[in-house]
Amino acid sequence: MGSLNDVTPELGRTAASSAVPRDTDQRSVAASNRSVVCGIGSYLPQRIMTNAELAEKVDTSDEWIVQRTGIRQRHIAADGETTSMLATKAAEAALGNAGLLAGDIDLIVLATATPDYTFPSVATQVQHELGIAHGVAFDVAAVCSGFLFALSTAEKFLASGSHNRALVIGAETFSRILDWNDRGTCVLFGDGAGAVVLERQGGQGTVADRGILTSHLRSDGRHRDKLYVDGGPSTTQTTGHLRMEGREVFKHAVGMITDVIEDAYAATGLTSADLDWFVPHQANQRIITASADKLKIPREKVVMTVDLHGNTSAASIPLALDVAVRDGRIKPGHLVLLEAMGGGFTWGSALVRW
């Protein structure tokens, strides 16, 4: 598996046919706007690193990694292959899936913790590579929660009526910030990118509407030392390496994830019984299953790709979504719950009617 760029045009044709005209009176539609997913795409680097290959570098084994994380392999960016390159390929796939042109996009919100440069943003590089010279493009930094932060941010722009269509991208090259001598972290992460196209469409204001129904975000900076990178421009003037207290992260993860999901249920009146699919951040199989069990979500409704991708941080949710859309599990009208937790700590949830 090198690329997840297969497209399903049927999804795009349906959404594109109900596109909001650019000259729509923004004030008249703002109250009933929904941000509807009308395209999805992803990209994975060609190189696959197996657990067996890692066992040749550090004191570990395939059995040890699988038992503790569920991960069997991960994709690693090639020399010279940057976050913006991965993001651009995922964006192109999402546009193709939506049946749209790059010029139809007037907003790009990109989540990453591994930018090509301190500045300019990765989003502006993607904007340039796509040939877009209008609208706005910017990055958000919330690590593994980044895609949900970007999705929620884009939704607010579209709901206000200020923009029509957005590319929301999660892209990472975490292999560039790993300490390959630290078996507690280097076995966990991989590289990749995923993207969705959001389109402003009118809704009835009910949970039957297609689009993002609700999103809930949280942050708590007291937990910095539990998951962080030990470098940066204003501290060490170096990139640094990822550091993590694995047990502490696991301990906090399930409770924090449950918190924002319960908020989503309270905001909509929905419950776990109403879900068609649960697509969590793909960090660790044990965290995913513990969260699903606590929320009484049947395991057969959980989309899990951590075994193939590892933890791709901000890219993990759109990568998993793309897999589940392409293999036919997620269909238009399905209710999909998204959740993630990342360094900071940051965490969030979103309920989406596909």
N, C-alpha and C positions, 0 to 999 in steps of 0.2 A: 504494500500500500504506500503510494507516494503522494497522491493528490486526491482530494475529495471534491473535485471540481465538476462532477456530473450535475446536470441540471434537470429540473422537472418543470418544463415550460407551462404546464397546465396551471400551476399556482400563480405564475406571473401574469398570464393572460387574464385570469379572473380579476386580479387586483388592478391591473393596468387599465382595464375597461372602465373602472369606477374612479379613475384618477381625479383629484381635485384640481380644477383649472387654476392657473397661476393668477388670474385676475379676480378670483373669488373674493368677495368682501370679507376680510378677515374678522371683522367685529361680529358679523352675523352668524358665523359658524363656530366661534370659539367655545360657546357653551356646550356644544354637542360633539366636539372633536374627539376622535379616537385615533391612536397611532397603531396602524395595522401592519403586521409583518407581511410584505408582499414579495419577498425574495430572500434567499439564504444561500450562502456559499462558504467554502473553507479551503484551506491549503495546508498541507503538511510537507515538510522537507523530505527529500527522497531517502536520505540515510536513516536506517533503523538501527538503534542500538539495543541489543537484547540484554537480558539479565546475565546471560552467560558471558557476554563481552565485558560487562561491568565487573564480573567476578575475577576477571584477569587483571583488573586495575586496583581493586580494593578488596578488603577482607569481607566478602559477602558471598551469597549463593543465590541461585534462582529460587530455591525453596524458601530461604529466609525472606527474600523480598516479596514473593507472592503471598506468603503467610501473613506478613505484617501490613501489606499495602494493597495487594491484588494486582500490582503492576507486573506485566510480563515484558514490555518493551516500551520504547519511546522514540520519537523522531528528533534528529539533531540537525540544526542548520549547517549547511556547508560553509567552508571558508568564503568570506565575502558575501554570504547571503544574510541580509539584514532584516530587522523587524519590519521596516517599511516595504521591503520586497515581498515578504510573506503577506503583509496586510493588503498590498495592492492586488495580489493574485486572488485573495479571498474576496475582496471587493468586486473584482471583475466577475467572479463566479456568481456572486449575489445579484449583481446587475443583470447578468444573463438569465438567471433564474426568474427574475422579476419581469423580464422582457422590456427593460428600460435602458436608456442611454445614460452615460455619465453626466451629460448636460441636464438631465432631469433632477439631479441631486443638488440641493442648495444648503445642506448641512452635513458635516462629517464630525462625529464624535468618536474618538479612538482611545481605547483603554490599553495602557501598557505600563510595565515597570522596567522595561528594557529598551529604551529609545535608542535610535541610531546615534543621536547627539544630545547633549544637554539642551540645546535648542538649535535649530527650529524644531517644532513639534513633528512627530511622525505623521500626524493627520495632514499637515500642509504638504508633506512630501507625497503622500498618497493622492491628495488633491491635484498636485502637479502632474504626477504620473498618469492620472486618469484624464488629464487635459481639461480640468475644471478651473475656470478663472473667475467664478462668481461665488456668492454665498460665504459661508464661514466654516473653518475647520480648526479643531483644537483637540488636545489630549486631556485625559483625566488619569489620575494616579490613585488607585485604590487596591493595587496588587490583585489578588485572586478574586476580589469583589468587583474589579474594575469594569467588567462588562455590564453588570447590573447598574453600577453608577452611571455608566455612559448611556445605557438604555433609558434610565429614568430621566437623565438630563435631556436627551433628545426628545423624549416624550413631552417634556414641559415646553420645549420650543414649539413643537408641532401643535400641542393643545392650545397654545396662546394664539395660534394663527399666523405667527411671524414667518414660518417656513412650511414648505409643502412635503418634501421628501428628504429623508436622512439615511446616510450610511452609518451604522453603528458597528464598530469593529473592535475585536479583542485580538491582540497580536503580541507574541512574546518570543524572545530568544534567550530563555533562561539558562541555556547551556553556557552562556558567556559570563554568568556571574556565579557559577558553581565552583566550589572547592572539590576537585575530583579526588581528593584524599579523604574527604569526610563522607563515610558511608551512610551517615544518618540523613544527609541531604542530597547527595549526588544521585542516589538511586531513584529519587522521587520525581524529578522534573524533566520536561521535554519542551520542544519548540513547536510552534504552529500558529495559525491564525484562522479566525472565523468572523463572518460578517452577516448582518441582516440589513435589508432595506425596509425602513418604516415609511408609511405613507399616511398623510392626514386624510381621514375620511369621516363623514358624518356618522353619528351613532344615536341611539335612542336613550343613552344614559343608563342602560340596564346591564346586568351581568351576561346577557345573551349577546351583547355587541361583540363583534370581532375586534381584536386589538388588545392593548395593554389595559387591563381593568384596574389595577392598583399596583403600586410599588412602595417598598418601605426600606429605608437605608439607615444604618447606624454606624457610629465610630466611637472608639474609646482609646485615646492615646496613652493611657496608663500601661498598656501592654507592649510597648515598643520592643523591649528586650527579648520578648518571647519569639519574635519572628521579624527579622530585619536584615539589611545589607550593611556590612561594616565599612562602608566607604561613601564618598560623595564629594561634590565640588567644594563645599564650604567647610568640610571637616578634614578629610584626608587628601583631597585633590586626586583621588583614585576612584576607580569603579567599585572596588571592594568585592566581597563574597557574601553569599546568603548564609545566614546563621539562624538556627531554629532550636527551640526547646520543644521537642516533639511531644512529650507527655503533656506539657502545659497547653499546647495548642489543641491537642485532642480533648483535653478536659473542658476547655472553654467552648469548643466548636459546637457540640450537640446542643448545649443550652442556648447559645446565641442564635443558632439557626432556627431553633424552635420558636424563639421569641418573635422574630420578624415574620415567620410564617403564620403564627397565631394572629398577628396584627393584620395580615392580609385577609385571613378568614373573617376577622371582626369587621373589616372595612367593607366586605362584599356580602357577608352572610353565607358564604360558601364554606364547605368543610372538605376534609380529605376524601370523603365518600364521593364528592362531585368531580374529583380529578380524573382526567384520562391519563395524564403522564406527569411524572416528577422528574425534572432534569436538574440535578444538583451540580455544583462545582465538583469537578472530578479530582479530588485531592487524595483520597484514601478510601478503599472499599469498606473498611470497618466504620469510618465516620459516616459514609453514605448509608449503609445498612442500619446503623444505630439510629440515625436521624429518621429514616423511614419507619422503623419499628416504633419509635417513640411517638411519631405522628399518626400511627395506624394507617400508613400507606402500604398497600400490598407490594411486595418486592417485584411482582411481575409488572407493575406500573412504573418501575424505576428504570430510567435510561442510564446505562453504565458503560463508559468507554475508557475508564482509567486503566484497564488492562492493556489497551493498545496504544494509548497516548501518554500515559503518565499524567502528572500534574502540569498542565500548560498555563496555569495562572489565569489571566484575563481571557485567554483564548478557549478555555475548557468548556464553558457552557455553549457558545456558538458551535464549536466543533461537535459536541454531543448532539445538539439540536439538528445539525446538518445530517449526521448519520441517521438519526431517527426519522427525519423527513424523507431522506432518500430511500430508506428501506421500507417505507410505507407505514410505520407505526404512527407517527404524528400526521393527522389529516386536518383539513380545514374544518373549523368548528370545535375541535378538541380543546379542552381546558388544560393548560400546561402550567405547572408551578416551577419556577426557577428560584434557586437560592445559592448563596456563596458566602464564604468568610475568608478574609485575607489579612495580611500584616497591617498593623496599626494599633489595635485591631479595627478592621472594617467588616461589615456584614450587611446582607440585604436579601430581599425577596421580591418577586414580581409574579403576578398572576396574569396570564396571557390567554386570550381566546384566539386560537390559531385561525 
